[in-house]
Amino acid sequence: MAIAAVLVLLVGVVSYFFFGPNGQNQLMGSTPTPSPTASASAEPSSESPSPNESPTASSTIDEDLVLYQVRVGIYNGAGVAGIAGQAQQLLLDEGFTGSFTDNWVRDETESAVYYTTEQYRMTAEMAAEVLQIEAVYQTQNIPNPVTVVLGADDPLPSE
């Protein structure tokens, strides 16, 4: 019995030195993320999404990984009538079938596209490319897998 206790203690000490106090997270290659604060409904959060990283670097979009049917919320944060509808039409023209529009909870100066998990990154990048939005962020604080917030910078392509 004492040998088992010593063995468990030894494994713990070795694990601590190799992996640190958060060894399990480091071992699995993940970092802790805060719980999502937004609901899964179409209602936007009263807080602006707080990205946990800087904008995603420009990359080549692998169209095979773009999920055109995924729920994409397009929110008017610019206060310009019809801007979300224009963005939705542009996305529909490119094959996005799961989009809807609504007003954002407050005015925004900069347009951005947000996605919840790596699974939706290519979809967010494609939506951003179509809408000519440079800022693409990963965050859990959004109401949909992909969320477009149109700001006063009006990035939509001219017709």
C-alpha positions as a printed Julia matrix, in Angstrom:
159×3 Matrix{Float64}:
   0.0    0.0     0.0
   2.83   2.39    0.86
   4.55   1.59   -2.44
   1.4    2.57   -4.35
   1.18   5.87   -2.47
   4.84   6.65   -3.19
   4.35   5.73   -6.86
   1.31   8.04   -7.17
   3.23  10.86   -5.49
   6.21  10.31   -7.79
   3.99  10.39  -10.91
   2.42  13.61   -9.67
   5.76  15.29   -9.06
   7.13  14.22  -12.45
   3.94  15.41  -14.18
   4.17  18.77  -12.43
   7.76  19.31  -13.56
   7.09  18.26  -17.16
   3.68  19.84  -17.68
   3.38  22.55  -15.01
   0.34  23.2   -12.82
  -2.05  23.09  -15.81
  -0.56  19.89  -17.18
  -3.79  18.43  -18.46
  -4.56  21.42  -20.69
  -1.01  21.57  -22.0
  -0.91  17.85  -22.54
  -4.07  17.94  -24.63
  -2.82  20.96  -26.6
  -5.67  23.24  -25.63
  -6.0   26.39  -23.66
  -8.85  27.1   -21.3
 -11.54  29.31  -22.78
 -14.27  31.11  -20.89
 -17.78  29.73  -21.13
 -19.91  31.28  -23.83
 -22.04  34.11  -22.52
 -24.26  34.43  -25.55
 -27.32  32.27  -25.93
 -27.83  30.09  -28.96
 -30.82  32.17  -30.03
 -30.86  34.74  -32.8
 -30.82  37.57  -30.25
 -27.47  39.35  -30.24
 -25.6   39.68  -26.99
 -25.73  43.04  -25.26
 -21.94  42.97  -25.14
 -19.71  43.27  -28.16
 -17.89  40.07  -28.93
 -14.55  40.11  -27.22
 -12.14  38.33  -29.52
  -9.58  36.17  -27.82
  -7.1   36.69  -30.62
  -6.05  39.31  -33.11
  -7.68  39.23  -36.54
  -7.11  36.02  -38.44
  -4.28  36.39  -40.9
  -5.24  36.38  -44.55
  -5.14  32.86  -45.83
  -6.14  30.87  -48.83
  -9.71  29.76  -48.39
 -10.31  26.05  -48.92
 -13.79  26.07  -50.45
 -14.26  22.4   -49.53
 -14.27  23.5   -45.87
 -16.77  26.35  -46.33
 -20.12  25.41  -44.75
 -22.54  27.35  -46.94
 -25.62  26.07  -45.11
 -24.44  27.08  -41.61
 -26.36  29.71  -39.64
 -24.85  33.13  -40.4
 -26.28  36.11  -38.54
 -25.84  39.42  -40.35
 -26.32  42.36  -38.01
 -26.67  46.03  -38.84
 -24.43  47.89  -36.42
 -24.05  50.85  -38.78
 -27.51  52.33  -38.38
 -27.85  52.4   -42.17
 -31.24  51.13  -43.31
 -31.01  48.05  -45.51
 -27.28  47.37  -45.12
 -27.8   43.92  -43.53
 -30.19  42.98  -46.35
 -27.6   44.02  -48.94
 -25.0   41.88  -47.21
 -27.41  38.95  -47.04
 -28.08  39.19  -50.78
 -24.35  39.19  -51.51
 -23.93  36.05  -49.39
 -26.97  34.39  -51.02
 -25.46  35.11  -54.44
 -22.33  33.22  -53.32
 -24.31  30.2   -52.1
 -24.78  30.93  -48.37
 -28.23  29.55  -47.57
 -28.43  29.8   -43.76
 -28.21  33.57  -43.31
 -30.62  35.95  -41.59
 -30.57  39.65  -40.75
 -31.23  41.72  -37.65
 -30.09  44.91  -35.95
 -27.08  44.82  -33.62
 -27.62  46.01  -30.07
 -25.46  49.11  -30.48
 -23.65  51.17  -33.09
 -20.31  49.82  -34.3
 -17.58  51.75  -36.08
 -15.77  48.75  -37.61
 -17.25  45.8   -39.47
 -16.08  42.34  -38.44
 -16.88  38.67  -38.94
 -16.8   36.39  -35.9
 -16.8   32.6   -35.66
 -17.13  30.32  -32.65
 -14.82  27.4   -33.4
 -12.15  26.37  -35.88
 -14.81  24.32  -37.69
 -16.37  27.59  -38.92
 -13.17  29.53  -39.72
 -13.23  28.96  -43.49
 -16.92  29.85  -43.59
 -16.22  33.11  -41.73
 -13.26  33.92  -43.97
 -15.34  33.32  -47.1
 -18.15  35.53  -45.79
 -15.59  38.23  -44.96
 -14.09  38.0   -48.43
 -17.5   38.29  -50.11
 -18.4   41.3   -47.96
 -14.9   42.84  -48.18
 -14.43  42.78  -44.41
 -10.84  42.49  -43.22
 -11.38  41.74  -39.52
 -12.14  38.08  -38.76
 -12.08  36.93  -35.13
 -12.67  33.75  -33.17
 -14.77  34.2   -30.04
 -17.43  32.37  -28.05
 -19.36  35.55  -27.28
 -21.59  35.5   -30.39
 -25.1   34.19  -30.96
 -24.36  32.07  -34.09
 -21.59  29.86  -35.48
 -20.72  32.78  -37.79
 -21.77  36.36  -37.08
 -21.27  39.37  -39.34
 -21.49  42.79  -37.67
 -21.62  45.64  -40.16
 -20.19  48.86  -38.82
 -20.12  52.46  -39.94
 -17.06  51.77  -42.12
 -19.48  50.3   -44.75
 -17.24  47.71  -46.35
 -19.87  46.36  -48.77
 -18.84  46.3   -52.39
 -20.32  49.04  -54.58
 -22.69  47.84  -57.24
